[in-house]
Amino acid sequence: MLQQLANGVFQGSVYALFAVGYALIFGVLDILNLAHQAVFMIGAFAAFWILTHLGANMVVAFLGSMVVCGLLGILLDRVAFAPLRRRRDTHFAGLITSIAAATMLEALAQGYFGAQDNRFPLDAVPSRIYTIHGVVILQLQLIILAVSLLLTIGLTVMLRATRLGKAIRAVAENPRAARLLGINVEWVIAESFFIASALGGAAGVLYGMLYSFSPTVGHDLELKGLAVIILGGMGSIPGAVIGGFVLGLVEVASIGLSSTSNLRDAIAFTLLFLVLVARPNGLLGRRAVREA
Amino acid sequence: MGGLQNFYAAHQALIYFMGINALLALSLYFTLAAGQLSLANAAFMGIGAYTAALLTIKLDAPFALAIAAGALLPALVAVPLGLPVLRLRGVFLAIATIAFGEVVRIVALNWGFTGGALGLSGIPAKTHLWHIALALVVTLYVLWRIRGSRMGYAFEAIREDESAAKTMGINTTYYKLAAFVLGAAVAGVAGGLSAHFIFFISPNDYGFSQAVDILVYAIVGGIGNFLGPVLGAWLITLIPEYLRSAKPFGVGAGWETLFLNGLILLLVVLFLPNGLVSLFGRFRRRPAPAPKAEESIVDVESAQA
């Protein structure tokens, strides 16, 4: 039971880190960035490339991958979202352009790396195992938990305390008013995309440390990420973090209860569905992002 | 005539898929016309496919009955689903319907009755081209009749401004649900028909990526007009096939096709915001403003002189 709980927390931390990027973009632009899962995938592959081609260590690969994904995020915004900003139906159009961008990234990854499953080189990934009161914990899981907590806390502090964070919140609140106050809105949006995508890429690297990955690895995460931001309230950063952990725990709990592990996704999505119908604003409510 | 028959034999599957995909795109058009972004139609298609296929395999039911049941069951499911879900707006409705689709897919994956992950195989080949054509014509006729009707105006009013429509006394819940249920039935027919010519179905055929494909057909074609989705579905079904056979870049199937699909999608949405159908309107209207522009240039020049 304790073991399940621990696994749920570790799994949840990856979900949380992934969903935070979703939530940040939704909070700032009110759009759903369906290419976030492709950025996540590229994150894993970029680290893989740095590890295998440059022979660098994991820390370098992790940071390098975050920078690559951050820049990719800015490009994504320029190509898929910026041209739509003055349109009325950004919702529909933004969904489609982000799907298109995701498809292209997936195709490129498939063309360069092939469609098969990949793994990080074994010696690059920390492999110690601890046993505490009968609970088996990988050193890797602890690192993943620590890194994702660090990044999400860092993001929260940044949003709350720095000038950039204030600008991001102002744009989220009202882009027009922000512009009138002298904030360079396009620049703030670009920075938001950089941060969100760097975090998505970081989630990809952490995922890649635990599991094998192929160019379609983001598909599952995409739907789970949606579940997480719904649970937490769209656009709420702390909500996304809590939602991530809730989903991780619900998943392991449902494996424990239902014996057929395939049903765990059904339980997660039923939960999502119920939350959406009963509390469309999520568990923490939509406005939470403004106070984040 | 022999040439035509050869062509048909070689491309039969492609032509069938063009018809099915056009039906699917139209099924989504019902909800899009009422301004609702629902992504449940892949799941409705799956429910229709499984219903019809199980009826013909297990009970040896007549084909017409199987297809009718394949339309009815999704429509019946759509009522209790639509009532709570259609209160949600925009992206929230999309996400709720995605969640519904995932639940349906996962249940089908784990249920022995539906064959689980192995799916259903050995579905008898009963679909002929005229079945698909008939379904398409009937759907288009229904949409054409709706257009000028009370329901059509209600859809339009809801799409433009739901609160205003409600204030005007339009029963928005009723009309949104009607669009949802009709779309579910059409998607169910498409599912039933396709199951009876691909012989094998599995739950993953009706997942999120199928839902996205349907959306793409409709948006690329354009949703200002019910011919748009048909056009979009045809074009997007044809492109990969064309790329594979013509090999204009010396490429086979695979990542290049995937990449080009994404690129075309992106370009269409960025540069043709109203979809491919807007191209026709553009060509028709272009001659009119041209002389005016010339006039103004002349005016400016004469003024400067």
Chai-1 contact restraints between the chains, C-beta under 6 A:
chainA,res_idxA,chainB,res_idxB,connection_type,confidence,min_distance_angstrom,max_distance_angstrom,comment,restraint_id
A,L32,B,V91,contact,1.0,0.0,6.0,A-B,restraint_1
A,P83,B,L270,contact,1.0,0.0,6.0,A-B,restraint_2
A,H91,B,G90,contact,1.0,0.0,6.0,A-B,restraint_3
A,A93,B,V269,contact,1.0,0.0,6.0,A-B,restraint_4
A,I96,B,I219,contact,1.0,0.0,6.0,A-B,restraint_5
A,I96,B,V269,contact,1.0,0.0,6.0,A-B,restraint_6
A,T97,B,L266,contact,1.0,0.0,6.0,A-B,restraint_7
A,T97,B,V269,contact,1.0,0.0,6.0,A-B,restraint_8
A,I99,B,V212,contact,1.0,0.0,6.0,A-B,restraint_9
A,A100,B,G262,contact,1.0,0.0,6.0,A-B,restraint_10
A,A100,B,L265,contact,1.0,0.0,6.0,A-B,restraint_11
A,A100,B,L266,contact,1.0,0.0,6.0,A-B,restraint_12
A,T103,B,G262,contact,1.0,0.0,6.0,A-B,restraint_13
A,M104,B,F259,contact,1.0,0.0,6.0,A-B,restraint_14
A,M104,B,G262,contact,1.0,0.0,6.0,A-B,restraint_15
A,A107,B,W255,contact,1.0,0.0,6.0,A-B,restraint_16
A,A107,B,L258,contact,1.0,0.0,6.0,A-B,restraint_17
A,A107,B,F259,contact,1.0,0.0,6.0,A-B,restraint_18
A,Q110,B,W255,contact,1.0,0.0,6.0,A-B,restraint_19
A,G111,B,W255,contact,1.0,0.0,6.0,A-B,restraint_20
A,L226,B,I95,contact,1.0,0.0,6.0,A-B,restraint_21
A,I230,B,I95,contact,1.0,0.0,6.0,A-B,restraint_22
A,N262,B,N110,contact,1.0,0.0,6.0,A-B,restraint_23
A,L263,B,N110,contact,1.0,0.0,6.0,A-B,restraint_24
A,D265,B,I106,contact,1.0,0.0,6.0,A-B,restraint_25
A,A266,B,V103,contact,1.0,0.0,6.0,A-B,restraint_26
A,A266,B,I106,contact,1.0,0.0,6.0,A-B,restraint_27
A,F269,B,A99,contact,1.0,0.0,6.0,A-B,restraint_28
A,F269,B,E102,contact,1.0,0.0,6.0,A-B,restraint_29
A,F269,B,V103,contact,1.0,0.0,6.0,A-B,restraint_30
A,T270,B,V103,contact,1.0,0.0,6.0,A-B,restraint_31
A,L272,B,A99,contact,1.0,0.0,6.0,A-B,restraint_32
A,F273,B,A99,contact,1.0,0.0,6.0,A-B,restraint_33
A,L276,B,A96,contact,1.0,0.0,6.0,A-B,restraint_34
A,V277,B,P84,contact,1.0,0.0,6.0,A-B,restraint_35
A,P280,B,L88,contact,1.0,0.0,6.0,A-B,restraint_36
A,P280,B,F92,contact,1.0,0.0,6.0,A-B,restraint_37
